[in-house]
């Protein structure tokens, strides 16, 4: 978001994440995006939280691994809605910050984004790699400076389940949603 504001690209943040579970987690993540968008002066559009449609779409994929077919289905759904919104509102380009995460497969994300715009003449997908040129480290710097909520799982109920299973198998505590936030570097030195 910071890089887009600094560019000459007129940008609107479209938040569409029906995969995030539970509702309280969704609300917290959305509010963090709104807070940063407002700070940057970036318009924010709240897409519908149609989790029932997400569950219908991913039915039968409950046991797919992270980066598996369920993730492709999820990305497809989110990009399709984003592309439709962008086309209806006269935008000519969509992109995603999903790829900033090292836990995501850039080829999977970009394939879904490119596929989503195929039905919309004049709409393109920008497959920028936000990880390059220090993008991931800048994301962490911003997260600490802004004291953002620290997401410990992708967002969907199955990712939460699988992450907690993995943690339990390693003797670690289960995720406690809504309580872990990045701290500014100065605070951690006290």
C-alpha positions in Angstrom: 0.0 0.0 0.0 2.8 2.4 0.9 4.6 1.7 -2.5 1.4 2.2 -4.4 0.7 5.6 -2.7 4.2 6.7 -3.5 3.7 5.8 -7.2 1.7 7.6 -9.9 -0.9 4.8 -9.8 -4.3 5.9 -8.6 -5.1 3.1 -6.2 -8.2 2.0 -4.3 -8.0 -0.8 -1.7 -10.6 -3.5 -2.3 -11.0 -5.7 0.8 -12.7 -8.9 -0.1 -11.8 -11.8 2.2 -14.7 -14.2 2.8 -12.2 -16.9 3.7 -11.2 -15.3 7.0 -12.6 -17.1 10.0 -14.1 -16.5 12.5 -16.0 -13.2 12.1 -14.0 -11.5 14.9 -10.7 -12.3 13.1 -12.2 -10.9 9.8 -13.2 -7.7 11.6 -9.8 -7.2 13.2 -7.9 -7.7 9.9 -10.3 -5.4 8.1 -10.0 -2.7 10.7 -6.2 -2.9 10.4 -6.5 -2.4 6.6 -8.9 0.5 7.1 -6.6 2.1 9.6 -3.6 2.0 7.3 -5.5 3.0 4.2 -6.9 6.0 6.1 -3.3 7.0 7.2 -2.1 6.8 3.6 -5.2 8.6 2.2 -6.1 5.6 0.1 -9.8 4.9 -0.7 -11.0 1.7 0.9 -13.9 -0.4 -0.4 -15.3 -3.1 1.8 -16.4 -6.2 -0.3 -19.0 -8.4 1.1 -18.2 -10.9 3.8 -20.0 -13.8 2.1 -18.4 -16.6 4.0 -21.3 -19.0 3.1 -20.3 -18.7 -0.5 -16.7 -19.3 0.4 -17.6 -22.5 2.3 -19.8 -23.7 -0.6 -17.0 -23.0 -3.1 -14.4 -24.9 -1.1 -16.6 -27.8 -0.1 -14.7 -31.1 -0.4 -11.3 -29.3 -0.1 -11.3 -29.2 3.7 -8.2 -31.4 4.0 -6.2 -29.8 1.2 -2.8 -28.5 2.4 -1.7 -24.9 2.4 -0.8 -23.9 -1.2 -3.0 -26.7 -2.4 -6.2 -26.8 -4.5 -8.3 -25.1 -1.7 -6.0 -22.1 -1.9 -6.4 -21.9 -5.7 -10.2 -22.1 -5.3 -10.0 -19.3 -2.6 -7.8 -17.1 -4.7 -9.9 -17.7 -7.8 -13.0 -16.6 -5.9 -11.4 -13.5 -4.5 -9.9 -12.4 -7.8 -13.1 -13.0 -9.7 -15.0 -10.7 -7.4 -12.2 -8.1 -7.4 -12.0 -8.2 -11.2 -15.8 -7.8 -11.5 -15.8 -4.9 -9.2 -12.9 -3.2 -10.9 -14.4 -3.7 -14.4 -17.8 -2.3 -13.2 -16.1 0.7 -11.7 -13.9 1.5 -14.7 -10.5 0.4 -13.2 -8.0 -0.9 -15.8 -5.7 -2.8 -13.4 -5.9 -5.1 -10.4 -3.2 -6.6 -8.3 -2.8 -8.2 -4.9 -0.7 -8.0 -1.8 -1.1 -11.7 -1.1 2.3 -12.5 -2.5 4.1 -10.5 0.2 3.8 -13.5 2.4 6.6 -16.1 2.2 3.9 -18.7 2.9 2.2 -18.1 -0.4 3.1 -19.4 -3.8 3.6 -16.5 -6.2 2.9 -18.6 -9.3 -0.4 -19.8 -7.8 -1.5 -16.2 -6.9 -0.5 -14.7 -10.2 -2.1 -17.5 -12.2 -5.4 -16.9 -10.4 -5.1 -13.1 -10.9 -4.4 -13.4 -14.6 -7.2 -15.9 -15.1 -9.7 -13.6 -13.4 -9.2 -10.7 -15.8 -9.5 -12.8 -19.0 -13.3 -12.1 -19.2 -12.9 -8.3 -18.9 -11.7 -6.3 -21.9 -9.3 -3.6 -20.9 -8.7 -5.0 -17.4 -5.2 -6.3 -16.7 -3.6 -8.1 -13.8 -0.3 -6.7 -12.5 1.8 -9.6 -11.3 4.3 -7.5 -9.3 6.5 -9.4 -6.9 6.2 -7.4 -3.6 8.9 -9.6 -2.0 11.7 -8.2 -4.2 13.8 -5.3 -3.4 13.3 -5.6 0.3 9.5 -5.7 0.2 9.1 -8.4 2.8 11.5 -6.7 5.2 9.7 -3.3 4.6 6.4 -5.0 5.4 7.9 -6.1 8.8 9.2 -2.6 9.5 5.8 -1.1 8.8 4.0 -3.8 10.8 6.2 -3.0 13.8 6.0 0.8 13.4 2.2 0.6 13.1 1.9 -2.1 15.7 -0.3 -4.1 13.4 -2.1 -7.3 14.4 0.2 -10.2 13.9 -1.7 -12.8 11.9 -0.5 -16.3 12.8 -2.4 -18.2 10.2 -3.6 -17.7 6.6 -7.2 -16.8 7.6 -9.4 -19.7 6.8 -10.8 -22.1 9.4 -8.8 -25.0 7.9 -5.5 -23.1 8.1 -6.3 -22.3 11.7 -7.0 -26.0 12.4 -3.9 -27.2 10.6 -1.6 -24.5 12.2 -3.0 -25.5 15.7 -2.4 -29.2 14.9 1.2 -28.5 13.9 1.8 -26.3 17.0 0.3 -29.0 19.3 2.5 -31.6 17.7 5.6 -29.4 18.5 4.5 -28.8 22.1 3.5 -25.2 21.4 0.4 -23.4 22.5 -2.5 -23.0 20.1 -3.0 -19.7 18.4 -4.8 -17.1 20.6 -6.5 -15.0 18.0 -6.7 -11.2 18.4 -4.0 -10.8 21.1 -0.6 -10.7 19.3 0.5 -7.5 17.8 3.9 -6.4 16.4 5.7 -4.0 18.7 7.9 -1.1 17.7 11.6 -1.7 17.9 12.0 0.9 20.6 9.4 -0.8 22.8 11.2 -4.1 22.6 14.4 -2.6 23.8 12.9 -1.4 27.1 
